[in-house]
């Protein structure tokens, strides 16, 4: 069981306070969970996920800017790289190995951070997009309506949106520069927000070591874990155990 639960804030390079929970039990390896839009570190999904991973790793659940208890405003990947870097820098001072699981917006942020700073030992990308301008958002599909209905308790409805027109790098343009850091891509076949073809394109362009796993009938992002918790945890823990 987790012996300590630390609520911590660090400053990004542009002086934004970024909040995170550190589930601390004295391990020498840590997994950072970087959420998607409208999610937050205290979401029941991510609290449960931290508990699932605690036997093998310490876990950090973070709030990207504009979400949860972090300052600033969401810029849809333009500035979020600085948030993740600040948390990884903190982890690097305390742990021998650092892995990151990024979900959707957090997955794109993880790609860009890893390209620029080469400071992550193992990466898991859940429902990543190639370019934010190609995000699908097929609201008319049945899965969309069910997700919205069932997911309200997990969402942070107080997201602060900033200048979304700031320049952005496209994950598809830089994914090949992450190597030799190992990357695992996870995607639901019924994802109505980001089609699984995004992960397939990213996987094809990424260099080894890499792996792509599709979750049949699963939808978007953290829903992979909510709907298939045993499979999700098994896949992630196997990957992390082999790569860091």
N, C-alpha and C positions, 0 to 999 in steps of 0.2 A: 504493500500500500504506500501511496505517496505520504512522506513524512512531513514535508513542508509545502506550503503554497504561498509563493511570493508574488505580490502585485508590484510591478516595477514600471518606471517610465525612463526612457532614454531620449536624447535629442538627436534628430536627424541633422544632416549637414546644413539644411536651411532653417534650423532652430525650431522645428516642430516637435512637440512632446509626443512620443509614441508609447502607448501603454501595452503591456503584456503581462500574462500570468506565467510564472515559472513553476511547474510541477516538479519539485526538487526532491530527489531521494539519494543523491550522491553518486549517480552514474557518471562515467567519463564520456558518454555520448549523449547528444541531445537531438531531438526532432522538433523543428519549428513548423508550426501550422499557420499558413498564410491564407486567410479566408477570401471568399469572393464578395462581390458587391452585395450590400444589404445584410452581410453577415457580420459577426463580431466574436471576440474571444470568449465571451461568457455565454454564447449560444449553447443550449443543451446538447446539441450535436457534438460540438468541439470539446465540451467538458467530458462527455462520455468517451470521445475518442482518446483524450489524454489518459483517462483511466485504463483504456484498453492497452495502451502502449507502455504503461508505467513499469511493468515487470522487466522490460528490456532497455528502456531509455528514459531519461528525463525528457520532459516535453515543455515547449513554450508555445502558448496560444497568443497571437498578437492581434492588435487592432491596427489596420491600415489607417492613414489619415482620413479624417471625415467620418470615421466609423467608431462606434463604441466610446471608449474613454480617451481616444487619441485626439489631439488637436488638429487643426487644419481642415482642408476640404478635399474631397475626392476629385482627382484629375484623370481617372481612367487610364493609368499607367505612366502619365507624363512625369510625375514626381514621386510615385510610390516606391520606386527603386531605392530612394534614399531612406525610406522607412524600414524596408527589409534589411538594408545594409547596416543600419544602426543596431538592429536586433542581432544580426549575425556577428557584428563586431563585439557585442556584449557576450554572446555565446562563445566566441573564439577565446575570450579571456578565461573561460571557466571549463571548457570541454576540449577533449582531444579531437573529437569528430563531430561534425555538424551536418545534419540532413534537413531538407526542407520538403514539406508537402504543400504544394500550392494549388488552390482551387479557383478555376475560372480567372477572374481578375487577378487573384493571387498567383495563379499559374503563370500568366503573362509577366507579372512582376518578377517572379522567380527566374524566368528565362532571361530577362533583361539584366537583373542584378548579377546573375551568374556569369553572363557574358562580360560585363564590365569589371567585375572584381575577382572572379576566380577563387572564391572563398568558401564554397560549399562542397562537401564530400560526396553527397548523394542527393538526387533530385527525383521527386515524384510529382508529375503534373496531372491534375484531375480536370478534365474538360477544358483544356487550353484552347485559345483561338489563334489563328494565323495572323489576322488583322482585325482590329476592333470594328472596322467599317464593314466587315463581312459577318458579324454576329447575326444570327438568324432571327431569333425572337418570333417563332411561329405561334402566336397567341391563340390561334383558332384550333389548334390540335387538342384532343382530349387530354393528353398528358399535361398540357399547360394549365388547363382549368383545375385538374386534380392537384397539381403541384401547388398552385396558388392557394387553394382551399386548405390543404393539409399542412402548409409550410408557414402560415402566418405567425405561429408561436415561436418559430426559429429565426425569423427575420428581424433585423434592426430597422425599424421604420423611421428612424431619426437620422438617416445618413445626410451629411452636409456635402452638397455638390459644389465644386468650384469651377474653374475655367476648363471645360472639357475640350476646348479648341487649341490648347497648347500642343506644340509639336510632339509627335510620338514615334518611337521606333516600332516597327512591326516584328513580332516574334519570328515570323517565317523568314525574315531577312537576316536573322542573326543566330538562329538555333544551331547552325553548324559550328559556331565558334565556341560552344560550351565544352566540347570534347577536350580532354578525356574524362570529364565528370560524367558518371553514368546517369542516364535518364530513363525513367519508367513513365509511359503514357497510359492513363486510364480514362476510358470514355464510355458513356452509356449509348446503346444503339438507338434509343428513343429520345435522345436529347433534343428538346425543342428550342433551346436557347442557342447552343453552339453545336452544329451538326458534327457527327463523328468524323467526317471527312477532314475537319481541321486537325485532329490528332493524327490522322493518317498522313496528311501532307507534312506536318511537322516531323513525324517519325521518319518519313522517307528522306527528308533533307538532313536530319540530325546524323551525326557520325557515331560510330560505336564508342563505348558500349551503350546499348539502348534496347528497349523492349516495349511493345504495344499490347495492351490487353483491353478487349471490349467486353463490357458487361451487358449481356443480352437483356433487353426490355427495361433497362435502367434509364433514368432521365438525366438531369443536369447536376453536376458538381457534387456538393455534399450529400445529395440524395443517393449517390452510389453507396455511401456508407450507411445512410439511414435505412435503405431498402435491403442492402446485402452486407450487414455489418461483419459477419464472420468471414465471408469471402474477401471483403475489402481489407480487413485487418490481416488476414493470412497472407494476402498478396503483398501488402506493404511491408509487413515484418520480414517476409522472406527476402524481398528486394533489399531492404536496409541491412539485413544480416549478411547478405552476400557482397554488399558494396561499401560498407563502412564499419 
